[in-house]
Structure formats: C-alpha cells, structure tokens
Amino acid sequence: MCEAFTVTPLRNQSNPPTPRAEYADYQPTDWVTSFLDPEDDGPLKLVIRGSSSREAAETAFLIGNHQGHDDEGTPWPYDTRAVGIGDVLQVLAQDGRTQCFTGRRSSRLTRLAEAPLMSRSVPATHPAADFAQILLNRIAATPRHFDQTRWFSGAEALPPGDALSEDVRMCAAGWAAHLAGYAHSRRIAWRRLVERQGLLFNVESVAAAALGLVPDDAKRLFDSNLNPAIARAALTQIAAGVSHIDWVVAGKSHTFSR
C-alpha cells in the first residue's frame, strides 16, 4: 500500500558546517534544527509517496543529496548543504505517526528510539549565526567542558568529531575551533595553535572566522579573564545575527556565576 509521507530533514548542529569536515554519527545529546527553505525561511519539507516511513526517509536522503525530486516536483535547493551523516529525517505518516531516522557512517539509515532535541532555526543567510547557535548548544549540553581560562586541556589530543573525555576543558575559541573541524593537541595548545590536514593555525583566528567576528570583538570574546556568562551572552547575540557585539548588554550577565 502506497501513501504520502511528509519528510522534514533536520540538521545536526553538533556537526561542523565547514567544507570537507568529517561528520560524526548522531548522538542522543545532539541538538537538531530544520533545514530552511531559501524562499520563505520556513522548514524544508519533502512530500514522498512510498510503502513505509523508512522508504520515505531513504528517498529523502537521496533527494537531500541532489538526486531527483519529491512527488511534488521539488528538488533539493542548490544553495543548501546536502543531508549527511548525523543529520535526522523526521517522517510524518498520514495517520499522524512520526518516526525519525539518521544516517550513519557504518550502515544504512537507522531509526531513532526517541525524538531528537530540537533547537530554533536561524536564517540561512547568517552562517556565523548558525555556527554560534551550534556552539551555544554544545556548551549548554556539556557545561563542564567550558572553561574560559583554557584554550584546550585535559587530554593529549582531540580530533574533530570525537567525543570529549571527562577532563577536557575549552574556552569559546577552543570550542569554536573544535566544532569548525580543527584538531587540538597538548603539544601545540600552549602555542595557541590547532591543526587541520597537517597544517597549523592560530586558534583565535580560525574561531573568529567561524563566528564572523571583527578583531575587537574577537579580542574581547577570547580574553581568558572574560566571565563565562558574558561570553555566552555575546555568543547569543552572534546567534541572533548581529554583526557587532553589544558588550554593554552582554555585561549585564556578569551576575551569573562562572
């Protein structure tokens, strides 16, 4: 029996939105947000006819990689990144039941036992805002790993996409570099460096680029003496799409504990 399914592809915000970065499998603590339709900034939805939710999800995964179109003739937008490993496909059947599937590196689509954690969407025209929201979500999910006084500590190395061990600590710049696909290691952390494809980069520079920061804002946000609550408030402004941080407004968060 064939029926119409509505599939909403969801972006995994824990995966770095950078070219050639290695995407990691979905984890239950990951936050997701809707891919946005470039025409109206609403969630992208695909209408697919099939015999099961899994079949609809598999078809949506192919469409999300620019292979064909849905049953209403809608192709995947050319200026929207493809659906990948770690992303989630939310499938709504005609009877109202919803199932979610995710792509994994080692197998075909896997059905999720529970619905993923949803976060708000941000306009696709603000990649820095999107990245800042990813960073905020990761800090909120694992606050013990956020320490504004340390670029990186607590492990010998941290490749991009790897889970954090219990003792790992990173500041805003360290976190941004990690999520942008750069590798941390103890041997170069003291030099404020991170590594990617065998090349070394200044951690502040790659973090500022990922967050779209002007030099003055980058200097203040990555200051080791900055109260963590103020750092989070500044990141919240970036996630809202501002081009310059209002430090007076961010400073009102100084009453929160470190």
C-alpha positions in Angstrom: 0.0 0.0 0.0 1.4 3.4 -1.0 0.8 6.5 1.0 2.1 10.1 1.1 4.7 10.9 3.8 5.9 14.4 4.8 9.7 14.3 5.5 11.4 17.2 7.4 15.2 16.9 7.2 16.9 18.2 10.3 20.4 19.5 10.6 22.6 18.1 13.3 24.1 21.2 15.0 26.9 19.2 16.6 28.5 18.7 13.1 30.7 21.4 11.8 29.2 23.4 8.9 32.6 23.6 7.1 33.7 22.2 3.8 35.4 18.8 3.8 34.9 18.4 7.5 34.3 14.8 8.7 30.7 14.5 10.0 30.0 12.3 13.1 27.2 9.9 13.8 24.1 11.3 15.6 24.2 11.1 19.4 21.1 11.4 21.7 22.6 14.6 23.2 22.9 16.3 19.9 20.6 19.2 19.0 19.0 19.5 15.6 17.3 22.3 13.7 15.3 22.4 10.5 16.9 22.9 7.1 15.5 26.2 5.9 13.6 26.8 2.6 15.6 29.7 0.9 12.3 31.1 -0.4 10.5 31.7 2.9 13.0 30.8 5.7 10.5 28.1 6.8 11.4 24.4 7.4 12.2 22.5 4.3 9.7 19.7 3.7 9.6 16.9 1.2 6.4 15.0 0.1 7.2 11.4 -0.8 4.9 8.5 -1.7 6.0 5.1 -0.5 5.1 2.0 1.3 6.8 2.8 4.7 8.4 5.6 6.7 11.8 4.0 6.2 11.4 4.0 2.4 10.3 7.7 2.5 13.4 8.5 4.7 15.7 6.7 2.3 14.2 8.6 -0.7 14.5 11.9 1.2 18.2 11.2 1.9 18.8 10.8 -1.8 16.9 14.0 -2.7 18.8 15.8 0.1 21.9 14.8 -1.9 20.6 16.4 -5.1 19.4 13.1 -6.6 15.9 13.6 -8.0 13.0 15.5 -6.5 10.0 14.8 -4.3 6.5 13.8 -5.5 5.5 17.5 -5.9 8.5 18.1 -8.2 10.6 19.9 -5.6 14.3 19.3 -5.8 16.8 20.0 -3.1 17.8 23.7 -3.1 21.2 24.1 -4.9 22.4 26.6 -2.2 21.6 24.4 0.8 24.1 21.9 2.1 23.3 18.3 1.5 21.8 16.0 4.1 24.7 14.0 5.6 25.9 11.6 8.3 24.5 12.6 11.7 21.5 14.5 10.3 18.0 13.4 11.1 15.0 12.7 8.8 11.6 13.2 10.5 8.9 11.3 8.7 5.2 12.1 9.3 2.7 9.5 8.0 -0.9 10.2 7.0 -2.2 8.7 10.3 -0.2 11.2 12.3 2.6 8.9 13.4 6.1 10.3 13.3 9.4 8.3 13.0 12.9 9.6 12.9 15.9 8.2 11.0 19.6 9.2 10.9 22.4 8.4 8.5 25.4 6.6 10.0 28.9 6.0 8.6 28.8 2.3 9.2 25.3 1.4 8.0 22.1 2.4 6.2 19.6 4.7 7.9 18.9 3.9 11.5 15.6 4.5 13.2 15.9 6.6 16.4 14.2 5.3 19.6 13.4 8.8 20.7 12.7 12.2 19.1 15.8 14.4 18.8 16.4 17.6 20.7 15.1 20.5 18.7 16.6 24.0 18.6 15.3 27.1 16.8 16.3 27.7 13.2 18.3 30.7 12.1 18.2 32.4 8.7 20.4 30.6 6.1 21.9 33.9 5.2 23.7 34.1 8.5 26.3 31.2 8.6 28.1 32.8 11.6 24.8 32.9 13.5 24.1 29.3 12.7 27.6 28.3 13.9 27.2 30.4 17.1 24.0 28.6 17.8 25.7 25.2 17.4 28.4 26.4 19.8 25.9 27.5 22.4 24.0 24.3 22.2 27.1 22.2 22.8 28.2 24.4 25.7 24.7 24.1 27.2 24.7 20.3 26.7 28.1 19.8 28.3 28.8 22.9 30.5 31.6 21.2 32.5 33.7 21.3 29.4 33.5 25.1 29.0 36.3 27.0 30.8 37.1 30.5 29.5 40.6 30.3 31.0 41.9 27.4 28.8 42.3 27.1 25.1 42.4 23.3 25.5 43.4 21.0 28.4 42.5 17.6 29.9 43.6 15.2 27.1 46.6 14.6 24.9 44.6 15.2 21.7 41.1 15.9 20.5 40.4 15.2 16.8 37.4 16.9 15.2 34.2 15.0 15.7 35.5 13.0 18.7 33.6 12.8 21.9 35.0 14.7 24.8 36.6 12.9 27.7 35.6 13.8 31.2 38.6 16.2 31.8 38.6 18.1 28.6 38.2 21.9 29.0 38.0 24.6 26.3 37.2 28.3 26.1 35.0 29.9 23.5 37.8 29.9 20.9 38.8 26.4 21.6 35.2 25.2 21.3 34.7 27.1 18.0 37.9 25.6 16.5 36.9 22.1 17.6 33.4 22.5 16.0 34.9 24.0 12.9 36.9 20.8 12.2 40.3 21.6 13.7 42.2 19.2 15.9 43.5 20.1 19.4 46.6 18.6 21.0 48.5 19.3 24.2 51.8 19.6 22.3 50.6 22.8 20.4 47.9 24.1 22.7 50.3 26.2 24.7 51.3 28.0 21.4 47.6 28.8 20.8 47.6 26.5 17.7 45.2 23.9 16.2 45.8 21.5 13.4 44.0 20.6 10.2 45.2 18.4 7.3 48.7 18.6 8.6 48.8 22.4 8.8 48.9 24.6 11.9 46.5 27.5 12.6 46.1 30.1 15.3 43.1 29.1 17.4 41.8 32.6 17.8 42.0 33.3 14.0 40.0 30.2 13.0 37.5 30.8 15.8 37.0 34.4 14.8 36.5 33.4 11.1 33.9 30.7 12.1 32.0 33.2 14.2 32.3 36.1 11.8 33.9 38.4 14.4 35.6 41.7 13.9 39.0 42.0 15.5 37.9 44.0 18.6 35.1 41.6 19.4 37.3 38.6 18.9 39.9 40.0 21.3 37.3 40.6 24.0 35.4 37.3 23.5 38.6 35.2 23.6 40.1 37.0 26.7 40.8 34.4 29.3 39.6 36.8 32.0 36.2 37.2 30.5 33.3 36.0 32.7 31.9 32.8 31.1 28.3 34.2 31.5 29.3 37.3 29.5 30.9 35.1 26.8 27.7 33.1 26.5 25.7 36.3 26.3 28.0 37.6 23.5 27.6 34.3 21.6 23.8 34.6 22.0 24.0 37.9 20.2 26.0 36.4 17.4 23.4 33.6 17.1 20.8 36.3 16.7 22.6 37.6 13.6 24.3 40.8 14.8 27.5 41.9 13.1 28.9 43.6 16.2 28.6 42.5 19.9 26.9 45.0 22.3 29.2 44.5 25.2 27.1 46.7 27.5 24.2 44.4 27.0 26.4 41.3 27.3 27.9 42.7 30.5 24.6 42.6 32.2 25.1 38.8 32.5 28.1 39.4 34.9 25.9 38.5 37.9 25.8 34.8 36.8 28.3 32.5 38.4 31.4 31.3 36.5 
